[in-house]
Amino acid sequence: MSQLFGFQIQRKEGKKGQSPVPPNAEESIAVAAGGYYGTYVDTDNQARNEYEMIRRYRDMALHPECDSAVDEVVNEFVVSDAHDTPVEINLDNLDAGMGIKKKIRDEFEYLKRLLNFDNRAHEIVRSWYIDGRLYYHKVIDLENPKKGITELRYIDPMKIKKVRQKLDQKKNLDSLQRQAIKGTALEYEYGTFVDYYLYNPKGFYKGGVLGPVGDMSLSQGVKMAIDSITFCPSGLQDLNKRMTLGFLHKAIKSLNQLRMIEDSLVIYRLSRAPERRIFYIDVGNLPKVKAEQYLRDVMSRYRNKLVYDANTGEMRDDKKHMSMLEDFWLPRREGGRGTEITTLPGGQNLGELKDVEYFKKKLYNSLNLPPSRLTDDNKGFNLGKTTEVLRDELKFTKFIGRLRKRFSEMFQDMLKTQLILKGVIAPEDWEDMKEHMQYDFLFDNHFNELKNIEMMNQRMMTVTQMDPFVGKYFSVEYVRKEILGQTNKDMREIDKQMKGDISSGLALDPAETNTLDQLAQANQALAPEIQAMQADDAAERETAAADDALARDLKRAKSAPKPTTNTK
């Protein structure tokens, strides 16, 4: 028996076997004990809990380099198209009737409209990628739950947490019973825990600062049922602290190092870039006090520092301020070289950025992003052969695929609740059906297109080379299955389409084409003999024509009249 929004749903199967091991949840769980919520002490100068960690992730996302990397991942994840939706449900492998499939598709489209996913997919995925988790409250009509989910409300991860409260059922046990169960699984009372979500609109911190360990303010909030919340984690966990990590966690150190390197570079360039002058002022034999006064007079005489105030539009004298970038004024006693002005050279290695480029590349690698996408080394994406595409692109494509699989769990949970509430499926049928539901995201990766085209070209070349041996060493079915990679379903569909093309006259019958090809090959093999026979026939026709012409001449000569005497 399970609870859904406070309603009990009876299951057909019996109770599942109990275990003393708590369920392996992918989110951090606070254990309620005596009104206090347990946590741990920060011993390694890191975030004490997930709320500090989320704040750090959000601060990191504001950095330009990290923001560009996150945008690159999200843009590859969510493909916006004017005609297609970013994600669709695929039920081809689901063993169910067409009516059930249509209802599932309709409910999925309804959930997408509640989320406004077609328009806000980029913002939703970006928030999930930065925070490392996503919470949604599934609002229903308690008076009529068969209407399904009426609204999906986003919950800030910093305002909600999962709590496991232990119900004490050992109060009625005497000392002997307590001693009997000591050391056994019954001592842990694994069946007496209640899980729920605790929501606090103000957040679990005071004035933007997290409360101390055991603070009673952290236990204040509204209790919400487990089934009423959709939780989509990142899949990354710190098993030592039982905390859900974000995708930006690996980049914390790299980003801090990059920040320090850039700041130190700016300070170094500001301090060493200008060429400063050294004024050696000859003070003669003046006493120390008078020498210092004379030096100050010379400084005020030659150093006229006027500053323009952009706020007021006035010019003001800033002689009283002196910084490390100004010139040096040094006294020189009598006997020296007198008054002299020399120049200190500026920094010589101001144009080297190898250290910055190193830490920037390290940051991109920590975010699983190909460095070639954001650096100036490779400005253009190569659209040639797939062998020229970097291996990092293939790795990045697989990383995006894993992110999409993990993000699809949000749709799974929402769809499960919607289908059960509306009575489309039974609760016991969901476990078998969910394995055959897939969520297809829209692709816009040229690498996949190029890979498919090149693979098809290679297959067609192989088929062309094997064609003379079909029927001798290979069968047509073998070539279609093993070389072209066609399944039985594809073969049936293709054969049906080919018959339609032949009947409509769009294509020739392969049997007739093979017959014509055989005749053409036979004619090509007998071409010399045919040419010789054609030459003999031509010679015979020429001889016969000559004989006929000679016979006509002889006949004409015999039939001509003989000459008479008078004629002579």
C-alpha positions, 0 to 999 in steps of 0.5 A, a space after each residue: 500500500 502506498 500513499 499518493 497525496 494523502 490517498 491510499 492506493 491498494 496494491 495487488 501484490 503482497 508486502 515487500 520484504 523489509 530490510 535494515 538498510 535504509 533506502 539509497 536516496 540521491 538527495 541529502 536527508 536530514 534526520 529529525 531527532 528531538 526537534 533538531 536536524 542533524 548535520 556535520 561539522 565543516 572540517 575541510 573548509 568546504 560547504 557544510 551543507 547543500 544550501 551553501 553549495 548551491 549558493 556557491 554554484 550560483 556565484 560560479 555561474 556569474 563568472 564569464 568563463 563559467 557562464 559561457 561553458 554552461 550556455 554551451 552545454 545547455 544549448 547543446 542539450 536543448 535544441 530550439 526549432 520553430 517547427 519541432 518540440 525539444 522533446 517527445 515521448 517514444 512508445 514504439 517499444 511499449 507493449 500496449 494498445 494504440 488507445 493507451 499509447 495515445 492517452 500517454 502521449 496526450 498526457 505527456 503533451 499536457 505536462 509539457 504545457 503545464 511546464 511551458 517546456 517548449 518556451 522555457 526549456 533553456 531556463 529549466 535545464 540551465 537551473 537544473 544544471 547549475 543547482 544540480 537538482 530540481 524540485 517541482 510541486 505537483 498541485 492537484 484538486 483534493 476534492 477531485 483527484 481524478 482531474 490529475 495534476 492541475 499545476 506544476 510549481 517550481 521550488 527553490 532548492 534552498 527552501 526545501 529539504 527531505 527529512 526522515 523522522 523516526 517514530 519511537 515504537 519501543 516505549 512499550 517494551 520492557 527491559 527484557 524485550 529490549 535486551 532480546 532485540 539488542 544486536 539484531 535488525 529489530 533494534 534499528 526499527 527500520 520500518 518506523 521511519 517517516 519521510 517527508 519534505 520540509 518547505 520553508 518559504 523564507 529559506 533555511 537561513 537567517 538573513 542570507 546566512 545559514 544557521 548554526 548546527 542544531 538551530 531550531 529555526 531550521 526545523 520550521 516549515 511546512 511538511 509535504 508528502 513525498 509523492 507530491 514533490 518531483 525531485 530530479 537530481 544530477 546523479 553526482 553524489 558525495 558518498 562520504 557526506 551523503 550530499 548531492 553534488 552539482 555539475 559545477 562542483 569539479 570546477 570550484 578549484 579551477 575557477 578559483 585558481 583562474 580568478 586568482 591568476 587573473 587578479 594577480 596578472 592585473 595587479 602586476 601589470 598595473 604596478 610594472 607596466 608604467 616606466 617610473 622616473 627617479 629624481 636625484 635632487 642635489 641638496 648640497 650641505 643642508 641639514 637633514 630637516 632643511 634638506 627634506 623641506 627643500 626636496 618637498 618644495 621641488 616635488 610640489 614645484 614640478 609635480 602638479 597632479 590635477 585630477 578630473 572628477 567625473 561625478 562633479 565635472 570639476 578639476 581638483 588637486 590631488 597632491 596629497 595622495 601618493 601611490 606606488 605608481 608615481 615617481 621617486 624623489 631621492 636627495 643627493 649630497 654634495 660631491 655627487 653627480 648633482 641633480 639627475 633624472 633616470 628611468 626605471 623600466 617596466 615589466 618585460 613579460 607582460 604579454 605572456 598568458 600561458 598560465 591563464 590559458 592553462 587554467 582556462 583549459 583546466 576549467 573547461 576540462 572540469 566542466 566536460 566541455 571541449 576546450 576547442 569550442 571556447 578558445 581561439 585555437 580552433 575558431 571554426 567547426 570542421 564539417 569535413 570527414 568524421 575522422 577529422 572531428 576531434 575526439 573531444 566532440 564525441 566525448 561531449 556528445 556522449 556527455 549530453 546523452 547522459 544528461 538527457 537520460 538523467 533529466 528525463 527522470 523528471 518527466 517519468 515522475 510527473 507522468 507516473 503521477 498523472 497516469 495513475 491519478 487519471 486512471 490510465 494505468 494501474 500503479 502495479 503496471 507502471 514498473 513494467 511500462 516505464 522501462 519501455 518509455 523513451 524521451 527523444 530530444 531534438 538533435 542539432 549536432 553536425 557530427 552525428 549527421 556527418 557520421 551517419 552519412 559517412 557510415 552509409 557511404 562505407 556500407 554502400 561501397 561494401 555492398 557494391 564490392 559484394 554484389 558480384 558474389 551475391 547468390 554465390 557466397 552471400 545471400 541478399 538477406 545476409 547483406 541487408 542484415 549484416 552490411 546495411 544493418 536493416 532489422 526484420 521490421 525495416 526489411 518488411 517496411 522497405 519491401 512494402 515501399 519498393 512494391 509501391 514504387 514498382 507498381 506506380 512506375 517510379 522504379 523498375 522491377 529488380 527481376 527485370 533489371 537483373 535480366 537486362 543486366 545479364 543480357 547486357 553482360 552476355 552481349 558484352 562478352 560476345 561482342 568480338 564474335 558479333 562484330 566478326 559476324 556483322 563484318 562477314 554479313 556486310 561483305 556478303 551483302 557487298 558481293 551480292 550487290 556487285 553480282 546483281 549489278 553485273 547481271 543487270 548489265 549483261 541482261 541490258 546488253 543482250 536485250 539491246 537491238 542489233 544494227 541494220 544495213 541501212 543504218 550502216 
